[in-house]
Amino acid sequence: MNIDIPRLEADIRALEQRIRTLKQPLRRTWTQPMADTQAQWLGLAAQITALYTLRAWLRDRLHRTQPPRDLRDSCRALGVPLEWDARRHNRKVAERVAPCYRLPDQPPGQPPENGRALRC
């Protein structure tokens, strides 16, 4: 599958800017309820983590090398062993996000339009 890298990177930059803007009031003394802002920030953080994971996967790297904190804390609280595979987790996230950035299939021998598409 070909991935539209420039669009992926543009979406990452746009999300980074939205997160920066959203976090500015969270860094100051709160003068109003901030639950909605925090919830919105958490949603954006999850989205950008998925995009970072796809970008890393395309480079044959892992974005997440440690299990999510919620999973670690839950296993510790329940006293059950933590079974988590970083490579499998990153692959599943990348496979979930990749269809959003799929380029149309190119005929054999024809380069992608943007010249930067990678095979995944």
N, C-alpha and C positions, 0 to 999 in steps of 0.2 A: 504494500500500500504506500502511495506517495503522500507525504504530509506537506501542507502549505506552511513552511517554516516562517516566512515573513509575517503572515497573518497571526500565527501563534505568538511570535515575538512582539508584535504590535499589541495583541490582547494582553500579554504579560505586562508590558509597559503601561497600558491603560489601567489595568487593575492595580498596579503598584501606585500610580498617581491617585486613584480613588481611595486606596487604603491610607496613603499619606494625608490626604485631605480629611478623611473621616477620623483619623486618630488625633489630629491637632486638638480638638476640644477635649478628647479623653485624657490628654496629657496635662491639662490645666485643672485647677480646682473646679469641681463640679458645682454648678449653680442651678442645675435643673436635672430632672431624671434622665439617666443616660442608658437605661436598659435597652431601648430600641437601637441606639447607636452601637452599643456593644454587640447586640445580636446581629446587626447588619455587618459589623466588622468581622465577626466570626464566620458569617456566610462568605464574605469576600476572601477571608483567609483560607477557607476550605477550597474555594475555586482556584485561587492562585497556587495553592499547594499542588492541586491536580495538574495545572499547566506546567509548573516547574518539574513535576514528576515525568510528564510526557517529554519535555525538552531534554531532561537528563537521560531518559530511556533511549531517545533517538541517538544520543552520544554514547550509548552503551555504558551508562553510569547509573547510579542509584541516587535519588533525591533523599528518600527516607532510609536511614540505616538503622534507626531505633524504632521499636514499636510505639504506636501512639500512646500518649500519657494516660488517656482514659483506660486503655486496655491494660497497661502495666498496673495502674492503681486498682482496677477491678480484680485482676488476678491475685494481686497481693492481698487485698481485702478478703477475698474468698478463700485464700490459701491454696489456690490451684496453680500448677505450673504454667508458665507462659510459653505457648508454642506459637512462634511468629517467624515467618521467613521473609526477609527484606526483599529478596529478588522477586519472589512470587507476588508480594504486596505491590511493589512498584510496577510489575508487569500488568497486574489487574487494573490498577489505576490508569496506566498509560493506554491500555486497550479500551477502557471505558471512555476516555477523552478523545482518542485518536480519530474516531469517525467524524467528529465536529470539524476536523482540520484536513480531511481527506481531499486530495486533488483528484480531478477526473483522471481516469487511467489514460496514459499516453500510448499511442501506437508504438510498437517496438522500434527502437533506434531513434525516436524523436525525443529531444531533451525537454524537460519541463519548462513551462513558460517563464517561471521566475529564476530558473537556473540553480536553485538552492534546495530543491526537494531531496529528502533522504528516504531511503527504503527502511521500513520498520518491520 
